[in-house]
C-alpha cells in the first residue's frame, strides 16, 4: 500500500462561452460507418482477447474431464510458475545516498533515540520518556494520529512528512499500523543514531533511567566489563526458552513462545557464561502487564481485574547461545548499531506477529556476526488497561513460531556479505510461507535505504553451529536458582502445594516428553485445536491434530477417521526419534497422570474394555461385517508367518470379526516398522479403522503382552448423555464419551480435570 493518497485524474473541463450552450461530444457527432471490416480492425485486440479466454477455459475443462493427468499437471505447473516468488536483484554498489531535505531537523544529530508509534494524543508515559536525559524521542504517526499532535521535546513525523523523506520502504507500509516505525528507524540512523530503544507510549521506564537497566555502552570506559550468565547449550533440540522462568514467574509465558513449550516450567539445571560486549539486542522484562499473548490473557484471570505481574529485579541478566532463541518485542528492546538491520518490521503478516517474527529472524542473523540476545530484569512498568487482545491477529504466532524456530536453526547460507545473507533468509522464509513475497521486496527496499542513509553493514564472523558442541566441564557450570514469586495474578496465593504440583507436571513431562500425541478432531477445529494443544502440549513431545478438513492456519492435517491408520506411517516417519505414538479421538478424555505406571515398550489398547473391544459373528450380521471379514481373511492370508501366527493364536474362528472403536491406543517405537508393514499389506482395500486396528494389534503381539493400563477406562455408548459430572472420574486412565465443541466446553473440561491435575486451574 502506498503511503501517499493517489489523486484521481481530473476530468477535462470544456471551455464554455457565455450564452452558448455546451455541446456534449457524444451528441450530434458524425455517425461511424457500420462496415464490418472497419469494426473488426478497430476492435481486433478485443476479439483476440475474448478468443484466448474462451480457448483457455475450454482447454482446462477438457483436461479435467478427459482425465489427461499429465497434461493437466503441466498446465497447473505453468500457472504456479507464474506465482513463483522472485528473488530481488539489488546492485549494492550503485545506491544513491538519501539526505534529509524536507524536515526541520536536517542538521540535528543524536546518538541515542527512543522510537514510538502514536495513534492518539500524548500519554503520561510518553511525557515521562521525553524527560529521560540524553535520549531523543521520535514519535511516528499513522492514519489514526490526530493532525494537531505535538509534544515538547519530541520529534513527530506525520504521514505527509514520512512520505517526503524519500525512503523506499514507505511504498510498502500500511497507513494505520505501528510498523510505520520502520521510517523512524531510518530517520534516526540518518541523524546519527548509535543506540535505539524500541518503545511504546504506555510503558514507564523504571526510575526514569535506561542506563540503569540496559547496557547502553558496550565498549569504552562506560562499558560494564563483566561476564554474563548464559543458558547452557547441552540440549541441541531445545530451540526456544521461556525467559520469564529465570526471572521468577514460571507460570507466565511471553507472546511468541510456542504453545507446546508452555509446559516447560523447570528452571535451568546449570548455566554457562559468556563475555559481554556483543549483546547487540537487549530485551527488557516488563512489570505490571508483561508481553503476554491472548491465550494467557484470557485464561489466567477471572473478572475484570487488571494484571499486575512482578518479576525478580535482582535476577541476573541472561544471554542466549547460538542455536537458542527467545521472543523479542517492539516496546521494550534496546538495539545497538551492529544490529540496526534487525529493526525491520515485516508488513505481510498480522501486526501482533510482526515484531515477534522480526525477533526470531533477527536473532538467527545475529549469529552470523557473532552477536547474541540478552534478556534483562524489569526495565519498564506497563499498566493493564483491560483491553481486548485480538486473538485472530495472533494466528501467525500460534501456528508458525515453533516451526519457524526449527527452520531458522537449521538454515545456512554461503553468501559472503551480511546484507546478501539477510535478503536470502527473507526469501527463504517467503518460500516456507512464514511471510509473503511482499516482505522479500520490503527487505530489499529496507537494506537499500539503510545503505542510502549511511549505515555500514557489519562484517561476518564464522559460525559454530555446524561444529561439534564443546563439552561443558564442571568448572564451566554456573548455578542460579530462580525465585518462585507468588502468582497472585492467577486468583490464588501459591503455597507449598504448588511446588508439589509443578513437580508433578515436570514428572509427567519427563515421562511423556518424547511421545507424540496424534488427535483426531470431529468437532470444529476452529474452536478447539488451540485448546487441545494447550491442554496436552504441556505433557507430550508434540500434538498432531487431524480432521476431516485440512486447516493450514491452525496446522490441522486432513484425514478420514474410517481409514485414519493409513495416515499414521507418514507421521511416524516425521518423528523418527520419538519413543512412541499415542492416538486419541477428541470424544475421549485422557487422564495422563494415571498412565505413568504403563510400559512404554508395550502396546496399549482397550482390549479389556468390553464395550470398546468386541467380537462379532459374521454369520448373523449384515453384509458390511461379512465384507470386512472377507478383506481381513485376505490380508491375513498374505501376512508373513510371524504376523499370521500371532493373529491366529487369538482369533480361532474365520467366522468371527474383532471390532475395536479405537478411540485410544499406543504404539511404541519398536513396533512402528510392523505397523507400517501391515498398513502396506492393506493397500487400497477399504478396511475400516475399527477393524484394521485390532487386526494390526493382534498380528503384532499377543494380547497377554499388551499393557493393561487402559483397562480402567470408563467407556459408555454414545447414547449416554455426555459431559455429565457423574460420568467423569480422575482415577481412571480415560473417559468416553466426552464432547468438546466450543471454548466453554473446554473450560468446563479443564475445571473437572483439575481434580487430577490442580495446576490446570491456572488456565481458567
Number of C-alpha atoms within 10 A of each C-alpha: 11 13 19 14 8 7 6 6 6 6 6 6 6 9 7 10 8 7 6 7 8 11 11 9 8 7 8 8 9 8 7 8 9 8 8 9 10 12 12 12 10 11 11 11 11 11 12 11 11 11 11 12 11 11 12 12 11 11 13 14 12 13 17 12 9 9 10 11 12 10 13 18 12 11 14 13 12 12 11 10 9 10 10 11 15 12 15 16 8 14 8 11 7 9 13 11 12 16 16 17 12 13 12 9 12 12 9 11 14 16 16 21 24 24 26 26 25 27 18 14 14 15 14 12 16 22 17 14 27 19 16 16 11 13 18 24 26 23 25 26 29 25 15 12 17 14 13 7 16 14 15 9 13 18 17 21 23 19 20 13 14 23 19 14 19 16 22 18 24 24 15 19 23 17 18 14 18 21 22 26 25 21 22 23 25 26 22 25 23 23 21 17 22 18 24 27 24 21 23 21 22 20 24 22 21 15 11 15 16 20 10 11 18 20 22 22 15 16 13 8 8 10 13 14 13 10 12 19 23 20 22 21 20 13 9 10 11 14 17 21 22 24 27 21 23 27 27 22 22 23 22 23 26 21 24 29 24 23 23 20 20 20 21 21 23 14 16 14 12 16 20 21 17 17 13 20 18 19 25 26 28 22 28 23 24 25 24 18 21 25 22 15 20 17 19 17 19 15 14 18 19 12 7 9 12 16 21 16 21 22 23 20 16 11 17 16 22 22 28 24 19 21 22 25 25 25 25 27 23 24 22 22 20 25 22 23 19 21 24 24 25 21 21 26 26 26 22 18 21 17 17 21 24 23 23 24 26 19 26 24 20 22 28 23 23 24 20 23 17 17 22 27 26 26 26 23 23 25 25 25 22 21 16 15 12 12 9 9 15 11 14 10 14 21 18 22 24 23 18 19 23 18 12 20 23 16 14 20 18 12 12 16 11 8 12 10 13 19 21 16 18 24 22 21 21 24 24 19 21 17 16 13 12 19 22 19 21 15 24 27 19 25 26 23 19 25 22 23 23 23 20 20 21 16 20 13 17 16 13 17 12 9 13 14 13 8 7 7 11 9 9 13 8 7 7 13 15 15 12 15 13 20 17 17 17 17 20 14 18 20 15 12 10 14 10 7 10 14 12 12 15 20 14 16 21 19 15 19 20 15 16 24 19 18 26 24 22 20 22 24 24 18 17 14 23 14 16 19 23 20 19 19 21 19 19 17 25 23 30 24 22 22 22 19 26 25 21 18 15 15 16 10 12 17 16 22 16 17 20 16 19 14 18 19 21 20 16 19 16 10 13 19 12 10 16 11 11 18 18 24 24 20 19 20 21 22 20 19 23 22 18 18 18 18 18 14 10 14 14 20 16 19 25 24 28 25 23 17 17 12 14 21 17 15 12 13 16 19 11 10 10 10 11 10 19 18 14 19 21 17 17 20 14 13 18 21 11 12 16 12 12 11 20 17 18 17 23 15 12 14 16 9 9 13 15 16 23 20 21 24 15 20 21 22 18 21 21 18 20 12 16 19 12 16 21 18 14 24 19 12 15 18 11 9 12 13 21 15 20 21 21 26 25 23 22 19 25 21 26 21 19 16 20 8 10 20 20 19 21 23 18 16 22 21 18 16 11 11 7 11 12 18 17 10 9 7 16 20 17 18 14 20 20 25 20 25 24 20 18 25 19 15 13 11 15 18 17 14 18 20 16 18 20 16 14 16 19 17 18 16 19 19 20 17
